[in-house]
């Protein structure tokens, strides 16, 4: 189509209005672009005409198509690339976040739901690996340490010590997380040895501490009587309460909240009391047996016969009934002394080939056994009074 060029006296003003190129992706995937529009204002002899040039619609479409061809390769590619990169980043971030959420929250939930609590452990797994929290820093610094990191005084040359020391380490203050809410069974390679966990919390009443100690497996081999175990446990807990009160500035607690060293000290003191008692009783039986043998071999010459009545008082079978009655009354009025009874008992034992020990002999042997055990272990304890114990019935 031919377009006339205006003659002189005609002024053409062109104003370009830039509209922002807005590329958006429609639902069908096509791109729509808003292009700059040109408005021409023609002034002819002072008269303004805004529609001097009117281009056909097909030219407008061609122009737009041409502009699209030239602009799209340079403009849409970065936009598309940016869009792809943004999509990739969003996908990666979303995947990473999803993975993070899965690893932090989802995974543990599923694992916890499927993991079963531990119901059996070996003896090596049951014994603690470190012992630093069981003793104060002053104790660890002042006492030589064993290869396992425990103080030197935790090793004693006493009967069944190592076995029962291991048992004492199986008394724990709390459950491990992997156990759930139950104590697992301790497996041992030797079926004749029995080990088990016992729970003794740091905060519990005194009677619970006493009953836990008395009901433990400590020194079951020694067959110690329940009365001794109970009195020992109560004595140790009472002393522990006294020390705990002093450490707290005199404040008395109805239920003690023990520190780990205080808690362990109660267990080790109870273990030591049972160990010393078991050793003393074992030595006492051996010494009594040795002394009986010596007494049987060397005391035959010193046998004292029971006191006999005077010869004239010995009744004659031919005497009257009155004399027999008088003799009977005389013998009943004369009561033998304690020493005489023991001598008579010893004499009867010798006659039947059996040797017994007097109470004083047993007391002497028991005191010697206690002193020797205390010295060997390095304790400054004093021998107890055998009259208040039942050791005389164990020989």
Residue, then its C-alpha position, 0 to 999 in steps of 0.5 A: x500500500x502506498x503511503x503519502x508523505x506530508x508536504x511542507x508545513x506539516x509537522x510530524x511528532x512521534x512519541x514512543x511509549x515503552x511498555x515493559x516487555x512481559x513474558x509469561x508462560x501461559x497454560x498452553x506453553x505459548x509466550x505473549x509479548x507486549x511490544x512498544x507502541x508508536x503514536x504519531x501526532x501530525x500538525x498541519x497548518x496548525x491543525x492537529x491530526x492524531x490519525x494521519x497515518x493509518x497502517x493496515x492490520x496485516x502490516x501491524x501483524x507482520x511487524x510484530x511477527x518480525x519483532x518477535x523473531x528478532x527478540x525471542x532468540x536473544x530475550x527468551x533464551x536467558x529467561x527460559x534458562x533462568x526459569x530452568x535454573x530456578x526450577x532446578x534450584x527449587x527442585x534441588x532445594x525441595x529435595x534437599x529439604x525433603x531429605x533433611x526432614x526425612x533424615x532428621x525427623x522421619x527416619x528416627x521415628x521409623x527406626x525407633x518404631x522398629x528397633x527392639x530393646x536390648x534384652x541380653x548383654x554379655x558380661x563384657x558389655x555389662x561392666x562399665x568402661x570408665x569409673x571416673x564418676x564413681x570416685x571424687x577427684x581427690x580420691x583419684x589423685x591421692x590413690x594409685x590407680x589400677x590399669x582399669x582406672x580404679x583406685x588401688x584400694x578396690x583390689x583386695x586379697x580376700x576370699x571371692x573378691x574379684x567375683x563379687x567386685x564384678x557383681x557390685x559393678x552390676x548394681x547400677x543407678x539408672x537404665x541405659x536408653x537401649x534397654x527400654x524399661x527392663x533390665x537385660x539378662x547378663x550372659x556368661x560363658x560359664x553357666x555355673x556363674x550367675x550375674x544380674x543387674x540390680x537397680x539402685x537409684x541415687x535418690x531413694x529411701x534408706x530402707x530401699x538401699x538396705x533391701x537392695x544390698x541385702x537382696x544382692x548376689x554379693x557373697x552368696x558363696x559364703x552363706x552369710x546369715x541374713x541377720x549379719x547382712x541386715x545389720x551391716x547394711x543398716x550400719x553402713x547406710x546410717x553412716x552414709x546418711x551422717x556423712x551426707x548431712x555433714x556435706x550438706x551443711x547439717x541439712x537433713x533430708x528425708x530421702x537422700x539424693x546421693x552423688x555418684x561417689x557417695x552412692x558407690x561408697x555405700x556399695x563398696x563398704x557393704x562389699x568390704x564388710x561381707x568380704x572381711x566377714x567371709x574371710x574371717x569365718x573361713x579362717x576361723x573354721x580352719x584354725x578351729x580344725x587345726x586346734x582340735x587336732x592339736x588338742x586331741x594329740x597333746x591333751x590326753x595326758x591332761x584330762x581331768x576326770x569329773x569330781x567324784x564323791x568321797x568313798x564313804x559316800x559311795x552307796x553299797x548295794x546292800x545299804x538301806x533305802x535311807x542311805x540311798x536317799x541321803x546320797x541322792x540329796x547330797x549329789x543334787x545339792x552340789x551343782x557343778x561350775x561352768x568350767x567343770x561342765x566344760x571339762x566334763x564335756x571335753x572328757x566325754x568327747x575324748x572318750x568317744x573320740x571327739x574333741x570340742x573347743x571351749x568358748x574361751x578357746x573359740x573367742x581367742x581363735x576368732x580374735x586372732x583371725x580378725x586381727x590377721x585379716x585386718x592387718x593383711x588388708x590394711x584396715x584399722x578395725x577392732x575385733x568385735x566381741x564374739x559374745x554378741x555374735x554366732x561365730x561359736x556355732x560355726x566351728 
